[in-house]
Amino acid sequence: MHEQTLALHAGYEKDNQKTMAVPIYMSTAFDFGSADFAASSFNLEQGTDNVYTRVGNPTNAILERRFAEVEGGSASLAVASGMAAIFYSILNVAEAGDNIVVSNQLYGGTVTLFSQTLKKLGIESRFFDVHEPEAIEELIDDKTRCLFFETISNPSIDVPNFDAIVSMADKHGILSIVDNTVATPMLCKPFDFGVDVVVHSASKYTTGQGTAIGGLIVERKNLYEKIKGNSRYPYFNEPEVSYHGLVFADSVVSPVLFTFRTRMILLRDTGAVLSPFNTWLFIQGLETLALRMKQHTQSALEIAKWLQKKNIVKKVNYPLLEGDKNYENASKYLAKGASGLLSFEVEDYATAKKILDKVEIFSIVANIGDSKSIINHSASTTHQQLSKDELLKAGVSEGLIRLSVGLEDTQDLIDDLTKALG
Ligand SMILES: *Cc1c(COP(=O)(O)O)cnc(C)c1O
């Protein structure tokens, strides 16, 4: 089945009430019924959906099964935010003394997580430029635990060469992790290109209406084959003291190995659990995600082409525009569309400011992926703390304007921009 169909049906068996909509199970805990069943639940013999909501909840389990199928993986884990998903995916493989090799073109929160917070925990981040993947190999050593990048980077809108990165990861037996937030599984299936783990902020396109914060971690089918016996991953291959010496890679949980350990160790101990209320919002969002991504993509491409013809616009960045530096990678990895983010350059800050203040449909907001269109000026907001040199390196000129193209009528958006651009 295709992802558009799976997004509506996968992972939900109607219960006695036969509700068409997925029910919200707001319950902290669940009745074991017998002492023996309780004991076996704590011994990990009964699954994880009906013990205590911090490690599993029936509503969350439906989203997790559904999202895993939509993404084409074997299992997924829902957590409280995209940042929690990223943090857990790293903590699941790395500890003090280890390093991770990560893209230079990343979401701002991910950059500070990697360069500041993980550093305080003793995990070193080694950055590479996605346009120079040949530099990756010399960053890898025995202590490297993962390669991390974004399908379409936010905010720089770059599309990496998946093959170059994944082949490096595979050559050295290292997990590749990709943040697929901006593309969503409707436009890109990273597992088809050999990626091992996919993380998401569900707060953007997945929820769609900008209503809730949440995240997901998805693992590919047969990932345990790469982890089992791999000396880079002792957490999975050596006895786990907190479960009486259980060896995760030897246990019966193989198809869900990566997410199972995240749940049973990291969620258990640090608790960034997704509220079932938010889960339900993501389930609603998923139902229309395929249709919305088509519209976001179509509108963004049309607006990008229109902007190219305006004299006031010096440059337009959209991965599927011919001539864009990401065009070749985007044609290969984003054949179904390059999502709703685009940016364009005008002369200077003063010109950019006028445009921001004149648009009426676009809102000035620090977010992406909402159904409502968003405009912002990077240099004065999200990148305000950077020096002139750093701005240049990040590809952010003084006159750079970013758009997250929403679901309004495309012509109305173009009319709004026409007014603003003059
Ligand atoms: C927003 C975003 C995140 C962080 O997600 P939250 O749900 O806000 O924690 C991570 N990666 C990308 C690409 C994002 O756009």
The ligand as a Tripos MOL2 file, in Angstrom:
@<TRIPOS>MOLECULE
LIG
   15    15     1     0     0
SMALL
NO_CHARGES

@<TRIPOS>ATOM
      1 C1         11.4070   22.3720   14.2660 C.3       1 LIG1
      2 C2         12.4610   21.4350   13.9200 C.ar      1 LIG1
      3 C3         13.0600   20.6080   14.8920 C.ar      1 LIG1
      4 C4         12.6770   20.6860   16.3590 C.3       1 LIG1
      5 O1         11.3910   20.2180   16.5610 O.3       1 LIG1
      6 P1         10.4640   20.6310   17.8210 P.3       1 LIG1
      7 O2          9.2750   19.7620   17.6410 O.co2     1 LIG1
      8 O3         10.1970   22.0870   17.7240 O.co2     1 LIG1
      9 O4         11.2480   20.2720   19.0480 O.co2     1 LIG1
     10 C5         14.0300   19.7200   14.4960 C.ar      1 LIG1
     11 N1         14.4120   19.6370   13.2050 N.ar      1 LIG1
     12 C6         13.8760   20.4120   12.2400 C.ar      1 LIG1
     13 C7         14.3390   20.2620   10.8410 C.3       1 LIG1
     14 C8         12.8870   21.3310   12.5590 C.ar      1 LIG1
     15 O5         12.3630   22.1160   11.5930 O.3       1 LIG1
@<TRIPOS>BOND
     1     1     2 1
     2     2     3 ar
     3     2    14 ar
     4     3     4 1
     5     3    10 ar
     6     4     5 1
     7     5     6 1
     8     6     7 2
     9     6     8 1
    10     6     9 1
    11    10    11 ar
    12    11    12 ar
    13    12    13 1
    14    12    14 ar
    15    14    15 1
@<TRIPOS>SUBSTRUCTURE
     1 LIG1         1 GROUP 0 **** ****
